[in-house]
Amino acid sequence: NTLESIGASAFLLSGITDMVVPEGVTEIKKWTFARCPELKCVILPEGLISIGEEAFSQSKVTFVDFNNVQYVGNSAFASCPELTDVKLNNVKETGTSSFASCRRWKNSFKNIVIC
């Protein structure tokens, strides 16, 4: 059996610092890694398609390479004060405020790379 999704709030408020999301996961549900104040590094699998609402909000993630992700939910990376670089690659839709209050961008999306 292969893990296909990581459930809502699975790591909410935890002290994790990094995470390798296993191959086979196609969906990260809402609030999965939200409010993890020490989370800096997450490696997303090639097959990930969807990132849910507030999935990484209020974490310290610095860089995101979305690989094959097609959907980024509402406020998925909101209030991530260390986020500076994003590669959207195959993203087709982002929700409302997906990257709101990412202070390092200083309200500029100049560092987003669309491949």
Helices and strands as residue ranges (DSSP letters): E 5-6, E 18-20, E 27-28, E 41-43, E 50-51, E 63-65, E 71-72, E 85-87, E 93-94, G 103-105, E 112-113
